[in-house]
Amino acid sequence: MSYRSKATRWPVIIIGLILCFLTLTGWSVFRAATRVSDVTNPRYYSHGLRYNRTLLERQAAEGLGWKVRIELTGRRLGVRLTDREDRPVGDAEAEVALFTGGGTKRGLLRLAEEGAGNYVAALPVGLSGQLSGLLQINRQGANLSRPLLLNL
């Protein structure tokens, strides 16, 4: 008798395991379909690909002692570039690449030097909402880039 009861127990255990697996799979699919993604940066993959380059640029900028202060006043974007002794760094080329929320390039702003170490540009009319951008500063072969998030 005990031999027969053990033999009939295994199919029930296997069917129970299969049902648990299907239930957990269904729950996972439901959560993936209904929850909002935790990824807040739509360009996270390209940022990850550039991680080493960005890290090297930051280390080079730290070696030069460059400091960047960015201000947005109305529709005017201002960038102040100084060295480690807070002296202005002039004769640099500065530009901002603007991107839409989907990560497509919206435009390129070239910043003009207005005084030593002060670079400014007027934002185009019609831009509104949240825009991401990339500030790039080049001076005599030294490069510095900073990601931007503009709320207009």
GROMACS elastic network, one bead per residue, 0.5 to 0.9 nm:
[ bonds ]
;  ai    aj funct       b0    kb
    1     4     6  0.54026   500
    1     5     6  0.65901   500
    1     6     6  0.89911   500
    2     5     6  0.52076   500
    2     6     6  0.63658   500
    2     7     6  0.87505   500
    3     6     6  0.54501   500
    3     7     6  0.64282   500
    3     8     6  0.89880   500
    4     7     6  0.51750   500
    4     8     6  0.64264   500
    4     9     6  0.88644   500
    5     8     6  0.53007   500
    5     9     6  0.63709   500
    6     9     6  0.52134   500
    6    10     6  0.71004   500
    7    10     6  0.61116   500
    7    11     6  0.80457   500
    8    11     6  0.63416   500
    8    12     6  0.73141   500
    9    12     6  0.54748   500
    9    13     6  0.64228   500
    9    14     6  0.89384   500
   10    13     6  0.50432   500
   10    14     6  0.61539   500
   10    15     6  0.85545   500
   11    14     6  0.51130   500
   11    15     6  0.60617   500
   11    16     6  0.84660   500
   12    15     6  0.51681   500
   12    16     6  0.60642   500
   12    17     6  0.86720   500
   13    16     6  0.50313   500
   13    17     6  0.62472   500
   13    18     6  0.87160   500
   14    17     6  0.51338   500
   14    18     6  0.62565   500
   14    19     6  0.86503   500
   15    18     6  0.51056   500
   15    19     6  0.61820   500
   15    20     6  0.86796   500
   16    19     6  0.51087   500
   16    20     6  0.62302   500
   16    21     6  0.86726   500
   17    20     6  0.50864   500
   17    21     6  0.62034   500
   17    22     6  0.86622   500
   18    21     6  0.50930   500
   18    22     6  0.61830   500
   18    23     6  0.85544   500
   19    22     6  0.51111   500
   19    23     6  0.60348   500
   19    24     6  0.86223   500
   20    23     6  0.50784   500
   20    24     6  0.61922   500
   20    25     6  0.85406   500
   21    24     6  0.52781   500
   21    25     6  0.61197   500
   21    26     6  0.85993   500
   22    25     6  0.50430   500
   22    26     6  0.60584   500
   22    27     6  0.85428   500
   23    26     6  0.51689   500
   23    27     6  0.61724   500
   23    28     6  0.86524   500
   24    27     6  0.50587   500
   24    28     6  0.61423   500
   24    29     6  0.86584   500
   25    28     6  0.51190   500
   25    29     6  0.62461   500
   25    30     6  0.86120   500
   26    29     6  0.51602   500
   26    30     6  0.61319   500
   26    31     6  0.86741   500
   27    30     6  0.50721   500
   27    31     6  0.62088   500
   27    32     6  0.86305   500
   28    31     6  0.51856   500
   28    32     6  0.61488   500
   28    33     6  0.85918   500
   29    32     6  0.51451   500
   29    33     6  0.61343   500
   29    34     6  0.86543   500
   30    33     6  0.51923   500
   30    34     6  0.61488   500
   30    35     6  0.83906   500
   31    34     6  0.53038   500
   31    35     6  0.56484   500
   32    35     6  0.57823   500
   32    36     6  0.81511   500
   32    37     6  0.84165   500
   33    36     6  0.83471   500
   35    38     6  0.87751   500
   36    39     6  0.86972   500
   37    40     6  0.76758   500
   39    42     6  0.70568   500
   39    44     6  0.77823   500
   40    43     6  0.89373   500
   40    44     6  0.82702   500
   41    44     6  0.53376   500
   41    45     6  0.89463   500
   42    45     6  0.80814   500
   42   101     6  0.74063   500
   42   102     6  0.66486   500
   42   103     6  0.67909   500
   43    46     6  0.56133   500
   43    47     6  0.63654   500
   43    48     6  0.87817   500
   43   102     6  0.80791   500
   43   103     6  0.62744   500
   44    47     6  0.50740   500
   44    48     6  0.61579   500
   44    49     6  0.87225   500
   45    48     6  0.50772   500
   45    49     6  0.63235   500
   45    50     6  0.87829   500
   46    49     6  0.50065   500
   46    50     6  0.63137   500
   46    51     6  0.86600   500
   47    50     6  0.51501   500
   47    51     6  0.61207   500
   47    54     6  0.87791   500
   48    51     6  0.50619   500
   48    52     6  0.83623   500
   49    52     6  0.76300   500
   49    53     6  0.85236   500
   50    53     6  0.53351   500
   50    54     6  0.59810   500
   50    55     6  0.85010   500
   51    54     6  0.51620   500
   51    55     6  0.60610   500
   51    56     6  0.86589   500
   52    55     6  0.50349   500
   52    56     6  0.62065   500
   52    57     6  0.86289   500
   53    56     6  0.51581   500
   53    57     6  0.61998   500
   53    58     6  0.86475   500
   54    57     6  0.50453   500
   54    58     6  0.61611   500
   54    59     6  0.85976   500
   54   144     6  0.87044   500
   54   145     6  0.75939   500
   54   146     6  0.87311   500
   55    58     6  0.51470   500
   55    59     6  0.62280   500
   55    60     6  0.86353   500
   56    59     6  0.50513   500
   56    60     6  0.61068   500
   56    61     6  0.85415   500
   57    60     6  0.50127   500
   57    61     6  0.60411   500
   57    62     6  0.84659   500
   57   142     6  0.85998   500
   57   143     6  0.66790   500
   57   144     6  0.59417   500
   57   145     6  0.72994   500
   58    61     6  0.50197   500
   58    62     6  0.60356   500
   58    63     6  0.84618   500
   58   144     6  0.70570   500
   58   145     6  0.80374   500
   59    62     6  0.50062   500
   59    63     6  0.61005   500
   59    64     6  0.86603   500
   60    64     6  0.62746   500
   60    65     6  0.84102   500
   60   142     6  0.78169   500
   60   143     6  0.81090   500
   60   144     6  0.81100   500
   61    64     6  0.50118   500
   61    65     6  0.58885   500
   61    66     6  0.54595   500
   61    67     6  0.79727   500
   61   142     6  0.78890   500
   61   143     6  0.75865   500
   61   144     6  0.62950   500
   62    66     6  0.62283   500
   62    67     6  0.81488   500
   62    84     6  0.86308   500
   63    66     6  0.79279   500
   64    83     6  0.70340   500
   64    84     6  0.74892   500
   64   142     6  0.87471   500
   65    82     6  0.79932   500
   65    83     6  0.50614   500
   65    85     6  0.80961   500
   66    81     6  0.66838   500
   66    82     6  0.55431   500
   66    84     6  0.60563   500
   66    86     6  0.86238   500
   66    89     6  0.80985   500
   66   144     6  0.86092   500
   67    80     6  0.80305   500
   67    81     6  0.57766   500
   67    82     6  0.52505   500
   67    83     6  0.60847   500
   67    84     6  0.71350   500
   67    86     6  0.80195   500
   68    79     6  0.67496   500
   68    80     6  0.57100   500
   68    82     6  0.66718   500
   68    83     6  0.89817   500
   68   146     6  0.87928   500
   69    78     6  0.81914   500
   69    79     6  0.57051   500
   69    80     6  0.51086   500
   69    81     6  0.66974   500
   69    82     6  0.85372   500
   70    77     6  0.74147   500
   70    78     6  0.57802   500
   70    80     6  0.64910   500
   70    81     6  0.89187   500
   71    76     6  0.82186   500
   71    77     6  0.59618   500
   71    78     6  0.50930   500
   71    79     6  0.64152   500
   71    80     6  0.84702   500
   72    75     6  0.69180   500
   72    76     6  0.58077   500
   72    78     6  0.62499   500
   72    79     6  0.88421   500
   72   150     6  0.82006   500
   73    76     6  0.52633   500
   73    77     6  0.65119   500
   73    78     6  0.78133   500
   74    77     6  0.81341   500
   74   123     6  0.89524   500
   74   152     6  0.83910   500
   75   121     6  0.86153   500
   75   122     6  0.58275   500
   75   123     6  0.52176   500
   75   124     6  0.78015   500
   75   125     6  0.82641   500
   75   152     6  0.81426   500
   76   120     6  0.69961   500
   76   121     6  0.58983   500
   76   123     6  0.59473   500
   77   111     6  0.84643   500
   77   119     6  0.83210   500
   77   120     6  0.56052   500
   77   121     6  0.53789   500
   77   122     6  0.61664   500
   77   123     6  0.68951   500
   78   111     6  0.83137   500
   78   118     6  0.70399   500
   78   119     6  0.57808   500
   78   121     6  0.67329   500
   78   122     6  0.87939   500
   79    94     6  0.87884   500
   79   111     6  0.84446   500
   79   117     6  0.80366   500
   79   118     6  0.58238   500
   79   119     6  0.50554   500
   79   120     6  0.62540   500
   79   121     6  0.89849   500
   80    88     6  0.76082   500
   80    89     6  0.84428   500
   80   116     6  0.88600   500
   80   117     6  0.55808   500
   80   119     6  0.63346   500
   80   120     6  0.87488   500
   81    86     6  0.86229   500
   81    87     6  0.84536   500
   81    88     6  0.59374   500
   81    89     6  0.55774   500
   81    90     6  0.77713   500
   81   116     6  0.87562   500
   81   117     6  0.50383   500
   81   118     6  0.65611   500
   81   119     6  0.80130   500
   82    85     6  0.76083   500
   82    86     6  0.50757   500
   82    87     6  0.52067   500
   82    89     6  0.51355   500
   82    90     6  0.85696   500
   82   117     6  0.64887   500
   83    86     6  0.51829   500
   83    87     6  0.54713   500
   83    88     6  0.64731   500
   83    89     6  0.63501   500
   84    87     6  0.73723   500
   85    88     6  0.88963   500
   86    89     6  0.88711   500
   87   117     6  0.82136   500
   88   116     6  0.56674   500
   88   118     6  0.76835   500
   89    92     6  0.74617   500
   89   116     6  0.65548   500
   89   118     6  0.83407   500
   89   139     6  0.89470   500
   90    93     6  0.89498   500
   90   113     6  0.76380   500
   90   115     6  0.80549   500
   90   116     6  0.50458   500
   90   118     6  0.77060   500
   90   119     6  0.89828   500
   90   139     6  0.84040   500
   91   113     6  0.77274   500
   91   116     6  0.79683   500
   91   117     6  0.78169   500
   91   139     6  0.67966   500
   91   140     6  0.86764   500
   92   113     6  0.79640   500
   92   117     6  0.81362   500
   92   119     6  0.88997   500
   92   137     6  0.65749   500
   92   138     6  0.56110   500
   92   140     6  0.76702   500
   93   110     6  0.79975   500
   93   111     6  0.74693   500
   93   112     6  0.79888   500
   93   113     6  0.82433   500
   93   119     6  0.88244   500
   93   136     6  0.81217   500
   93   137     6  0.56424   500
   93   138     6  0.52033   500
   93   139     6  0.63920   500
   94   109     6  0.86211   500
   94   110     6  0.61439   500
   94   111     6  0.53111   500
   94   112     6  0.74734   500
   94   113     6  0.84245   500
   94   119     6  0.71772   500
   94   120     6  0.89686   500
   94   135     6  0.72007   500
   94   136     6  0.56901   500
   94   138     6  0.64744   500
   94   139     6  0.88117   500
   95   108     6  0.69126   500
   95   109     6  0.54301   500
   95   111     6  0.54039   500
   95   112     6  0.87503   500
   95   121     6  0.89326   500
   95   134     6  0.81890   500
   95   135     6  0.58753   500
   95   136     6  0.54985   500
   95   137     6  0.66705   500
   95   138     6  0.89791   500
   96   107     6  0.83664   500
   96   108     6  0.57473   500
   96   109     6  0.50520   500
   96   110     6  0.64810   500
   96   111     6  0.75922   500
   96   133     6  0.62931   500
   96   134     6  0.54045   500
   96   136     6  0.62870   500
   96   137     6  0.88695   500
   96   148     6  0.87235   500
   97   105     6  0.71821   500
   97   106     6  0.75573   500
   97   107     6  0.59634   500
   97   109     6  0.63672   500
   97   110     6  0.87490   500
   97   132     6  0.85219   500
   97   133     6  0.53174   500
   97   134     6  0.52059   500
   97   135     6  0.66683   500
   97   136     6  0.81941   500
   98   104     6  0.85987   500
   98   105     6  0.60102   500
   98   106     6  0.52391   500
   98   107     6  0.52791   500
   98   108     6  0.61132   500
   98   109     6  0.77273   500
   98   131     6  0.67956   500
   98   132     6  0.60126   500
   98   134     6  0.67065   500
   98   135     6  0.88978   500
   98   148     6  0.87825   500
   99   102     6  0.76706   500
   99   103     6  0.54331   500
   99   104     6  0.54056   500
   99   107     6  0.71412   500
   99   131     6  0.60497   500
   99   132     6  0.53060   500
   99   133     6  0.56520   500
   99   134     6  0.83809   500
  100   103     6  0.53026   500
  100   104     6  0.55586   500
  100   105     6  0.64773   500
  100   106     6  0.59891   500
  100   130     6  0.79327   500
  100   131     6  0.55668   500
  100   132     6  0.66198   500
  100   133     6  0.86124   500
  101   104     6  0.75644   500
  101   130     6  0.72160   500
  101   131     6  0.62973   500
  101   132     6  0.71317   500
  102   105     6  0.89669   500
  103   106     6  0.87027   500
  103   132     6  0.80977   500
  105   108     6  0.82361   500
  105   133     6  0.89656   500
  109   121     6  0.69427   500
  109   122     6  0.83306   500
  109   123     6  0.77574   500
  109   124     6  0.88129   500
  110   120     6  0.84320   500
  110   121     6  0.68214   500
  111   119     6  0.54351   500
  111   122     6  0.84652   500
  112   118     6  0.82592   500
  112   119     6  0.52679   500
  112   120     6  0.54462   500
  112   121     6  0.64442   500
  113   116     6  0.70944   500
  113   117     6  0.69786   500
  113   118     6  0.56477   500
  113   120     6  0.64888   500
  114   117     6  0.76246   500
  114   118     6  0.53206   500
  114   119     6  0.56464   500
  114   120     6  0.66547   500
  115   118     6  0.55111   500
  115   119     6  0.77637   500
  116   119     6  0.84117   500
  122   125     6  0.88699   500
  123   126     6  0.88927   500
  123   127     6  0.75580   500
  124   127     6  0.63263   500
  125   128     6  0.85793   500
  127   130     6  0.89583   500
  127   131     6  0.83952   500
  127   152     6  0.72097   500
  128   131     6  0.77515   500
  128   151     6  0.74873   500
  129   150     6  0.79897   500
  129   151     6  0.57220   500
  129   152     6  0.50906   500
  130   149     6  0.70042   500
  130   150     6  0.56548   500
  130   152     6  0.62853   500
  131   148     6  0.82312   500
  131   149     6  0.58383   500
  131   150     6  0.51163   500
  131   151     6  0.65131   500
  131   152     6  0.78868   500
  132   147     6  0.74376   500
  132   148     6  0.55710   500
  132   150     6  0.60432   500
  132   151     6  0.87486   500
  133   146     6  0.85171   500
  133   147     6  0.58700   500
  133   149     6  0.61408   500
  133   150     6  0.74965   500
  134   145     6  0.67373   500
  134   146     6  0.57965   500
  134   148     6  0.56268   500
  134   149     6  0.86193   500
  135   144     6  0.80428   500
  135   145     6  0.53193   500
  135   146     6  0.50903   500
  135   147     6  0.61329   500
  135   148     6  0.68251   500
  136   143     6  0.71117   500
  136   144     6  0.57199   500
  136   146     6  0.66506   500
  136   147     6  0.88054   500
  137   142     6  0.81394   500
  137   143     6  0.57212   500
  137   144     6  0.51037   500
  137   145     6  0.62389   500
  137   146     6  0.88079   500
  138   141     6  0.64596   500
  138   142     6  0.56406   500
  138   144     6  0.64907   500
  138   145     6  0.87363   500
  139   142     6  0.52401   500
  139   143     6  0.66325   500
  139   144     6  0.88069   500
  140   143     6  0.84264   500
